[in-house]
């Protein structure tokens, strides 16, 4: 008999289809509805950690759509949605990952929606409308980009690895993250800073990056993209022996992961 802790394949398919549709609708809203005079609606951790009216509108669209179809599910959203639910399913939603990019008119922003079942991520979707790309994964079924199965890059030594990272919005954290990057960059091919964690994770999945690391991610930044990267063959984690978390998140090809993780540990990437 199937354990109650294991979702059926039909349930995983249902969750994926809902996530794909919700992400499509939110992506169209954000792409087509961006006002020319878009401004900051609020700030969060600091004066440069911003929320726009479109973040709020996209989260309202996504949460309303999911509640209509699965009202018994829990939901955690970046812009304040937080319901427990009774079904064992929880949606983890970043309606606009890369808000500063969006505010400035840069294309590297995305919609990230993951579905957890009893604490394990089982489906994830990242839509990047200005790339014209939608990534998705279901646990055990691989990762996909618009119908093409994804695989991370072949093994390469660390000194030939292209990495991405991100920086927080608190001054003390940013200063230390710059020190970490200074320690890492002589050891790798180069480092990129894109501005959307979800897109960076998907770029690891589709072979555009060899690895990605960042401190300070929230569950909504990480959930969908981590599953997509892992299902494409990447390794994910945090400090040695720990899962990816807000303390430190790493996703990389297996060879790069094994070399990068101890370097990040030694550089103190897990603390401010």
C-alpha positions in Angstrom: 0.0 0.0 0.0 1.3 3.5 -0.9 2.4 5.5 2.1 0.3 8.7 2.9 3.6 10.6 2.9 4.2 9.8 -0.8 2.1 11.8 -3.4 0.5 9.9 -6.2 1.8 10.5 -9.7 -1.7 11.9 -10.6 -1.4 14.4 -7.8 2.0 15.5 -8.9 0.7 16.0 -12.5 -2.2 18.0 -11.2 0.0 20.3 -9.1 2.4 20.8 -12.1 -0.4 21.7 -14.4 -1.8 24.2 -11.9 1.6 25.8 -11.3 2.2 26.1 -15.1 -1.1 27.8 -15.6 -0.7 30.2 -12.6 2.8 31.1 -13.7 1.7 31.7 -17.3 -1.1 34.1 -16.1 1.2 35.9 -13.7 3.9 36.2 -16.3 1.5 37.7 -18.8 0.2 40.2 -16.2 3.8 41.3 -15.3 5.0 41.5 -18.9 1.9 43.2 -20.5 0.6 45.1 -17.5 3.8 46.9 -16.4 3.0 50.6 -16.1 5.4 53.1 -17.6 5.6 55.0 -14.4 6.1 51.9 -12.2 7.4 52.9 -8.7 8.2 51.4 -5.4 5.2 50.4 -3.3 7.0 49.4 -0.2 10.4 48.3 1.1 11.4 45.2 3.2 14.7 44.6 4.8 16.2 47.9 3.7 15.5 50.9 1.6 16.9 49.1 -1.5 14.9 45.9 -1.0 11.8 46.9 -2.8 8.2 45.8 -3.6 6.2 47.2 -6.5 2.5 47.2 -7.1 3.0 44.5 -9.7 4.6 42.1 -7.1 1.4 42.4 -5.1 -0.9 42.1 -8.1 0.9 39.0 -9.3 0.8 37.3 -6.0 -2.9 38.1 -5.7 -3.5 36.5 -9.1 -1.5 33.4 -8.3 -3.0 32.8 -4.8 -6.5 33.4 -6.0 -6.1 30.9 -8.9 -4.6 28.2 -6.6 -7.3 28.8 -3.9 -10.0 28.5 -6.5 -8.7 25.1 -7.6 -7.3 23.7 -4.4 -8.8 25.6 -1.4 -7.6 23.1 1.1 -3.9 23.6 0.3 -1.5 25.7 2.3 0.4 28.6 0.8 3.5 30.7 1.5 4.1 33.7 -0.7 6.8 36.4 -0.6 4.3 39.3 -0.4 2.6 38.0 2.8 0.4 35.1 1.9 0.7 32.4 4.6 -2.0 29.8 5.2 -1.5 26.4 6.7 -3.9 24.2 4.8 -5.2 20.7 5.6 -4.3 18.6 2.5 -0.6 18.1 3.0 0.2 20.3 0.0 1.7 23.7 0.4 2.4 26.2 -2.5 5.6 28.3 -2.2 5.3 31.3 -4.4 7.6 34.1 -5.5 5.3 36.2 -7.8 8.2 38.3 -9.1 11.8 37.1 -8.5 14.1 39.9 -9.5 12.0 42.9 -8.6 14.8 45.4 -8.9 15.5 44.1 -12.4 11.8 44.5 -13.2 11.7 48.0 -11.7 14.6 49.1 -14.0 13.3 47.4 -17.1 15.9 44.6 -17.1 14.8 41.3 -18.5 16.1 38.9 -15.8 13.0 38.4 -13.7 10.7 35.4 -13.2 7.7 33.9 -11.6 8.5 31.0 -9.3 5.9 28.5 -8.1 6.6 25.2 -6.2 4.3 22.7 -4.7 5.4 20.8 -1.6 3.8 17.6 -0.3 4.4 17.0 3.4 7.5 19.2 3.3 9.1 17.8 0.1 9.0 19.8 -3.1 7.3 17.6 -5.7 6.7 20.1 -8.6 8.3 23.4 -9.6 7.8 26.0 -12.3 9.9 29.0 -13.2 8.6 31.3 -15.9 10.9 33.9 -17.4 8.5 35.8 -19.8 11.1 38.2 -21.3 13.2 35.2 -22.2 10.2 33.4 -23.6 11.1 30.4 -21.4 9.3 28.3 -18.9 11.2 25.7 -16.9 9.5 22.9 -14.9 10.3 19.8 -13.0 8.4 17.0 -11.2 10.3 15.0 -8.6 11.5 11.8 -10.2 10.6 12.9 -13.8 13.4 15.2 -14.8 13.6 18.9 -15.6 12.3 20.4 -18.8 12.4 23.7 -20.8 9.5 24.0 -23.1 9.4 20.3 -24.0 13.2 19.7 -24.0 14.7 17.7 -21.2 17.4 19.5 -19.3 20.8 18.3 -18.2 23.5 20.3 -16.4 26.9 20.8 -18.0 29.5 18.0 -18.3 32.1 17.7 -15.6 34.7 20.5 -15.6 37.4 21.6 -13.2 36.6 24.5 -10.9 39.0 26.8 -12.7 36.9 26.4 -15.8 33.6 26.9 -14.1 31.3 29.8 -14.7 29.4 30.7 -11.5 26.6 33.0 -10.5 25.8 34.5 -7.2 23.6 37.2 -5.6 23.9 39.8 -2.9 21.6 40.7 -0.1 20.2 44.2 0.7 21.6 44.7 4.1 24.9 46.7 4.0 26.8 44.4 6.4 25.8 41.3 4.5 26.7 42.8 1.1 30.1 43.8 2.3 30.9 40.3 3.5 29.4 38.8 0.3 31.8 40.9 -1.7 34.7 39.6 0.4 33.5 36.0 -0.4 33.3 36.7 -4.1 36.8 38.2 -4.0 38.1 34.9 -2.5 36.3 32.8 -5.0 36.8 34.6 -8.3 40.5 33.8 -8.7 39.6 30.1 -8.5 37.0 30.0 -11.2 36.5 31.1 -14.8 34.2 34.0 -13.8 31.2 35.0 -11.7 28.0 36.5 -12.9 25.3 38.4 -10.9 22.0 38.1 -12.7 19.5 39.3 -10.0 17.0 36.4 -10.0 17.9 33.3 -7.9 15.2 31.3 -9.7 16.7 32.0 -13.1 20.2 31.3 -11.9 19.1 27.9 -10.6 17.5 27.2 -13.9 20.6 28.3 -15.8 22.5 25.6 -13.8 19.9 23.1 -14.9 20.1 24.0 -18.6 23.9 24.2 -18.7 24.3 28.0 -19.0 26.2 28.0 -15.7 28.4 25.4 -13.9 27.3 26.5 -10.5 25.5 29.1 -8.3 25.7 30.0 -4.7 24.0 32.6 -2.4 23.4 33.4 1.2 20.1 34.8 2.4 17.6 33.1 0.1 14.0 32.6 1.3 12.0 29.4 0.6 10.1 31.1 -2.2 13.4 32.1 -3.9 14.7 28.5 -3.8 12.0 25.9 -3.9 11.1 25.6 -7.6 14.6 26.4 -9.0 16.3 24.0 -6.7 14.1 21.1 -7.8 14.6 22.0 -11.4 18.4 22.1 -11.0 18.4 18.8 -9.1 16.2 17.0 -11.6 18.6 18.1 -14.3 21.5 16.3 -12.5 22.9 19.1 -10.4 23.8 18.7 -6.8 22.3 21.1 -4.3 23.0 21.8 -0.7 24.3 24.3 1.8 27.1 24.0 4.3 28.8 20.5 4.3 26.2 17.9 5.3 23.3 20.4 5.3 20.5 21.1 2.8 20.2 24.4 0.9 18.7 27.1 3.1 18.8 30.7 3.9 22.2 30.2 5.5 23.7 29.1 2.2 22.4 27.6 -1.0 24.6 26.0 -3.6 23.6 24.3 -6.9 26.3 23.0 -9.3 27.4 20.2 -11.5 28.6 17.4 -9.3 32.3 18.0 -10.0 32.0 21.8 -9.4 29.9 21.3 -6.3 32.5 19.0 -4.7 35.2 21.6 -5.2 33.1 24.8 -4.5 31.4 23.8 -1.3 34.6 23.6 0.8 35.8 26.9 -0.7 32.6 28.6 0.4 32.9 27.1 3.8 36.4 28.3 4.2 35.5 31.8 2.9 32.6 32.0 5.5 29.9 32.4 2.8 27.4 31.1 5.4 27.6 34.0 7.7 27.5 37.8 7.6 
